[in-house]
Amino acid sequence: MHRTPEFLFMSSHCGIRAHGIYERLCLPVRATSETGKPGRARLRAESASCARSTANEQAFHTRLREAFQRARSAGIANPIAIGAIPFDQTRPAQLSIPRSYEMFSRALEVEQNCGLESIQSGAEKSARHVLHSNSVPDEARFKQAVRQAIANFKLSDIRKAVLSRVLDLELDGPLDLDAFFQHLLTQNPAGYHFRLPLDDGSQLIGASPELLLRRQGREVFSNPLAGSARRQVDPEQDRKVSEKLSRSSKDVYEHSLVIEDIRAQLQPLCAELAVPEAPQLMHTRAMWHLSTPIRGILNDPTLTALQVACRLHPTPALCGFPSREAHKLIQLVEPFERGLFGGIVGWCDAEGNGEWAVAIRCGIFTDSHAQLFAGAGIVEDSDPDSEWRETQAKLQTMLSALGVDPEQPCTAKVDTRPAGQSAQEKSEESAQQAGHKVNHAARKHPVDKAGVRA
Ligand SMILES: C=C(O[C@@H]1C=C(C(=O)O)C=C[C@H]1O)C(=O)O
């Protein structure tokens, strides 16, 4: 029998299951945010880059190296650091060095654990009724924020801002998170799966399609995504949607802002850098994306996966362009703190190798509550209605794994309650049982700002 792991991360390259905590590193990667408003010329020259490499950042990585040394002295032969860095790097990281861990192949794990029987039982065990669902911001406010962002682009140098929302779900009982995670993995066998227990007892769980950075020796890889379309059930329609996406000038432009920013960050760090001329299509079960696989060879072999990842993060795929100004715009129009949403999650070892995925297509789960996150890149040509629909489509990854109809998030598709009871009865009964449940508005983080601040 498996003990509940402290951390689980899986990609096509490696799986890591970690147990116990030797030492935590809960400092911010960057201690302060730069608040000075740069003039236009300076802003252009700095682009997204300068704000992301500071002395504070070096201090953080020095602390990590020291922690690795202590772990070695304490008898941990090959220590690794695992966890997540929030969207805002001035907020505390959630990293730790585990007492023990095992590395495994995801392909083998899926083969062994996800036979048809366990897929079905995973689906059933993880399915729940949704008693209440609440989007922060709601549809009208999200669209208003998109319009605000577009108006702002016309008056500033900001070219892109990623706006997001959190869907807060109250379920009719606690989720079986083991079964849920297995179901998520089975439905989305590719990409980056993660499960990270957090200090307050909640867990960050997700299946992200996006790699921020993998380092193997001197080689680094990144696979940014930007520009999205919803998958279609009909194969012919699905193909047409993907072709339309690859020809969409709005999406190609949105994508190019991400790639140029990552190129600008990586170029000075790399002896070689290969960035394909044009994006290619990739898909998840729910979405089509424009994708650019980037490969580089580091100049400095001591630069770690986490150092390079923190230089890139947050890319314009999750923040905007230019980064610092887009971040301020997000803080102005987004009515919640992202916390770990839109951050990075992964691991690295003391040699500097490791893999960091972008924390999207994910949620934070506490007992019978789930908070799911989705965002969309906004540029001048964005249409508020289709950006809202894009966030709905992105939420589908987690909603499907929960067995919830994404169009009607208050109706669970799979019913595990006893037969002979109507959905209404079940829902009412559950609502009564849930009478003691924590008030949404009073609940902790990350939905903690009160409405859109203009
Ligand atoms: C913000 C999300 O996705 C990001 C935004 C994308 C876009 O705007 O097209 C595509 C992939 C991700 O980089 C999300 O899934 O929540």
The ligand as a Tripos MOL2 file, in Angstrom:
@<TRIPOS>MOLECULE
LIG
   16    16     1     0     0
SMALL
NO_CHARGES

@<TRIPOS>ATOM
      1 C1         -3.8530   30.7300  -18.5340 C.2       1 LIG1
      2 C2         -4.0150   29.5250  -19.0850 C.2       1 LIG1
      3 O1         -3.3880   29.1100  -20.2290 O.3       1 LIG1
      4 C3         -2.3560   29.8700  -20.8370 C.3       1 LIG1
      5 C4         -2.8860   30.7910  -21.8400 C.2       1 LIG1
      6 C5         -3.0720   30.3740  -23.1420 C.2       1 LIG1
      7 C6         -3.7450   31.2790  -24.1440 C.2       1 LIG1
      8 O2         -4.0320   32.4290  -23.7960 O.co2     1 LIG1
      9 O3         -4.0090   30.8610  -25.2730 O.co2     1 LIG1
     10 C7         -2.6350   29.1010  -23.5560 C.2       1 LIG1
     11 C8         -1.9370   28.3030  -22.7170 C.2       1 LIG1
     12 C9         -1.4320   28.8300  -21.4390 C.3       1 LIG1
     13 O4         -0.1840   29.4400  -21.6190 O.3       1 LIG1
     14 C10        -4.9010   28.5020  -18.4740 C.2       1 LIG1
     15 O5         -4.9730   27.3910  -18.9810 O.co2     1 LIG1
     16 O6         -5.5300   28.8290  -17.4620 O.co2     1 LIG1
@<TRIPOS>BOND
     1     1     2 2
     2     2     3 1
     3     2    14 1
     4     3     4 1
     5     4     5 1
     6     4    12 1
     7     5     6 2
     8     6     7 1
     9     6    10 1
    10     7     8 2
    11     7     9 1
    12    10    11 2
    13    11    12 1
    14    12    13 1
    15    14    15 2
    16    14    16 1
@<TRIPOS>SUBSTRUCTURE
     1 LIG1         1 GROUP 0 **** ****
